[in-house]
Amino acid sequence: MSGTLNKVMLIGHLGDEVKMHYFDGGNCVGRFPLATNETYTNKQTNERVTNTEWHNIVVRNKAAEICEKYLSKGDKVYIEGRLKTRKWQDEKGNDRYSTEIQCTDFTFLSNKNETQAGGSGHESESNQAMSNPTSQPVAEDNDDLPF
């Protein structure tokens, strides 16, 4: 096979609110940390051990605005994207690297409406509608929902 693949799939919980950065021309970027956990039993001590891995998620433009609106710290989300390593220099001129997940698709597994409403009967309906909000056209009417 001559091709390559750079694909990441994660299910985890937001470690903080989505931080937005806006640019000239109307583009924006949202960033947030995502925690994934690995749990296993130590065979020698019979103790359950949980390791948490933190991932830096980057989402762009309309998808970033949707994430900012509907995601809160602690919410569970499925993220699909690709790895991107950025190189930058610190104050002392040393080369530094950070690896991020450039999000290409996401699915909310919990959301603000579900949390605030205390679990109304529209959970599955809203989760289905928001399962791929980046491909949904956004209507320009009085409704503030992205689908």
N, C-alpha and C positions, 0 to 999 in steps of 0.2 A: 504494500500500500504506500503510495507516494505522498498522500495528504497528511496534514497534522490536525490536531484537535485541541482546543483550549476551552473546556467547558467545566463549569462548577455548578453543583446543585446543593443547596443548603436548606435545612429547616431549623430555625432557631428563634430566639427571643431578642427583641431590641434591648440594647443596654442603655440607651439614652433616646431622647427625642431626635427627630430628623433635623439636622442643621442645614439651612438653605443659604446659598450664595447666589446672588443675581449679578448678571453681566450686562454691559451695554448691548443693545440689540434684542433684548427680551429673553435670552437664554438663561438657564439656571441649572445649578447642581445641588443635589441633596446628598448628605453624608450621614451615616449612622453606624454604630457598632452592632454586630450581631453575635450572640453567644450560642455556641453549640456545645452539647455535653456528651461525654462518653462515660458510661458507668460500667464497672466490672467488679468482680469479687476477687480479692487477693487470696490466692490459694493457701498461702502460708498462715495468714492471720484470720482468714474467713471474714474479713472486713470488706464492706462495700466501699469502693473508691470511685469518686466522680471527678473527672478532669474537664475543665471548661476551656474551650478554644475561642478566641475572639477574632472576628473577621471585620475588616473595614469595607463597608458597602458604599458604592457610589452609584447614584441614579440621576438621570438627566431630564431636563425640560419638563414636559407635561407629566411624565411619570413621577418625577421628583415632587411636583406640586400635589399629586394625588397621594403619595406616601406621606407627605407632611400633614395633609388634611386628615387622613384616616388612621395613621399609625401612631402609637404612643409607646413610651418605655414599658417593656414587659410583654408587649403583644407578640404573638407567634406569627411567623411569616415564612413562606417558601420563596427562596431567591434562586434565580437561574442567571448565569452570566459567565464572564471569562476573567481570568487572572490578568492583572496588569501591574507591573512593577515600575514605580517612578523613582528617578534618581534626583536628588537635590542636595544642596550644600547648606550646612548649618552655619551658625554665626562665626565659628572658628575656621571655616573654609573646608571642613571635612566632608567627604562624600557620604551621603546617607541614602538609604533605600527604604521604601515602604511598598508593601504589596496590598493591592486592593482588589475587590470583586467589582467589576464593571457590570452592573445589573442590566440584563436585557429583557427579563420577564419576572413577574412576581405574582404571588397569590396570597391574599390575606387569609390567615387561618383564624385570626381573631381581629376585631376592629373596634374603633371608638364607639360606634353606634351600638354594637352588641354589649359592650361594657357598660355604657351609660343607660341603655334601656333595660338592663337587667335580664337580657335574653328574651326579646320579643319573638313573635312567631315568624318574623321575616328574615331570620338568620340565614337559612339555607338559600333563600331567594337572593339576598344581597351578596352572599359569598359567591354564588354562581355568577352573578352579574359582574362582580369585581374580580373574578378569577383571572382575567386578562385585560385590565383596564387600559393598558398601553395600546391595544388594538381597537378599542371602542371609540366611536366618534362621540365627541362631546357636544351636546345640544346647548345652544345659547338661549335659554329661556329662564324663567323664574326659579326653576329647580336647581339646587346647588349640588346635586349628585353628578358624578362623572360618567354615568351610563344612562 
